[in-house]
Amino acid sequence: MADVYTEWLGVPEGPRPPTHYQLLGLPPLTHDPAKIGSAAGRLLDKLKAEYQQRARPEVLKLIREVETAREVLLDPLRRREYDGEQLQGDTWWEAAEPDPP
């Protein structure tokens, strides 16, 4: 079975599901609303066009995941909670440089 995250979104191979940041192609701890909104918008446009051509359930699942990632990362309280959960035990976050507040 193909990895739809890599195939359709360009997410590098790794743990699945990817983090919200990985899903949107953003560096960890990105807090800039414009960057988050732009990344999510680009992916949603691409996925919705794909879904219109071929109504595949995998595409609909990815659309929902991207929408959830956008909603969480654009809400400061939800993002803070999400970041806290991700920081626990994930070594790839250690090298992350957060955006300035």
C-alpha positions as CSV (number, residue, x, y, z in Angstrom):
1,M,0.0,0.0,0.0
2,A,1.4,3.4,-1.0
3,D,2.1,6.0,1.7
4,V,-0.5,8.7,0.8
5,Y,1.3,11.2,3.0
6,T,4.4,10.9,0.9
7,E,2.7,10.4,-2.4
8,W,0.2,13.2,-2.3
9,L,1.6,15.7,0.3
10,G,5.3,15.2,0.0
11,V,5.7,14.3,3.7
12,P,9.0,12.5,4.2
13,E,8.8,8.9,5.4
14,G,8.7,8.5,9.1
15,P,6.2,7.9,11.9
16,R,2.6,7.9,10.9
17,P,0.5,9.8,11.3
18,P,2.7,12.8,10.8
19,T,2.5,15.7,13.2
20,H,0.4,18.6,12.2
21,Y,3.6,20.6,11.3
22,Q,4.9,17.7,9.2
23,L,1.5,17.4,7.5
24,L,1.5,21.0,6.5
25,G,5.2,21.0,5.5
26,L,6.1,23.4,8.3
27,P,9.1,23.5,10.7
28,P,8.2,22.3,14.2
29,L,6.7,24.9,16.4
30,T,5.8,27.3,13.6
31,H,3.3,29.8,15.1
32,D,3.0,32.4,12.3
33,P,-0.8,32.3,11.3
34,A,0.0,33.4,7.8
35,K,2.4,30.6,7.2
36,I,0.0,28.0,8.7
37,G,-3.0,29.3,6.8
38,S,-1.0,29.5,3.5
39,A,0.4,26.0,3.8
40,A,-3.0,24.5,4.7
41,G,-4.7,26.4,1.9
42,R,-2.3,25.2,-0.7
43,L,-2.7,21.5,0.4
44,L,-6.5,21.8,0.6
45,D,-6.7,23.3,-2.9
46,K,-4.6,20.4,-4.2
47,L,-6.5,17.7,-2.3
48,K,-9.9,19.1,-3.2
49,A,-9.0,19.2,-6.9
50,E,-7.9,15.6,-6.6
51,Y,-11.1,14.7,-4.9
52,Q,-13.2,16.3,-7.6
53,Q,-11.4,14.2,-10.2
54,R,-11.5,10.9,-8.3
55,A,-13.6,10.7,-5.2
56,R,-11.2,8.5,-3.3
57,P,-11.7,8.0,0.5
58,E,-8.0,8.5,1.1
59,V,-8.2,12.0,-0.2
60,L,-11.2,12.8,1.9
61,K,-9.3,11.5,5.0
62,L,-6.3,13.7,4.1
63,I,-8.6,16.8,3.7
64,R,-10.0,16.2,7.1
65,E,-6.5,15.8,8.6
66,V,-5.2,19.0,7.0
67,E,-8.3,20.9,8.2
68,T,-7.8,19.6,11.7
69,A,-4.1,20.6,11.6
70,R,-5.0,24.1,10.5
71,E,-7.6,24.5,13.2
72,V,-5.3,23.3,16.0
73,L,-2.3,25.3,14.9
74,L,-4.3,28.5,14.4
75,D,-5.8,28.4,17.8
76,P,-3.2,29.5,20.4
77,L,-4.6,27.5,23.3
78,R,-5.1,24.3,21.3
79,R,-1.6,24.7,19.6
80,R,0.0,25.2,23.0
81,E,-1.6,22.0,24.3
82,Y,-0.7,20.1,21.1
83,D,2.9,21.3,21.2
84,G,3.2,20.2,24.8
85,E,2.0,16.7,23.9
86,Q,4.4,16.5,21.0
87,L,7.4,17.7,23.0
88,Q,7.1,14.8,25.5
89,G,9.5,12.1,24.3
90,D,9.9,13.2,20.7
91,T,13.6,13.8,20.0
92,W,13.0,15.4,16.6
93,W,11.5,18.4,18.4
94,E,14.7,19.0,20.3
95,A,16.4,20.7,17.4
96,A,13.3,22.8,16.6
97,E,13.5,26.5,16.7
98,P,10.2,28.0,17.5
99,D,8.9,31.1,15.7
100,P,9.2,34.2,17.8
101,P,5.9,34.9,19.7
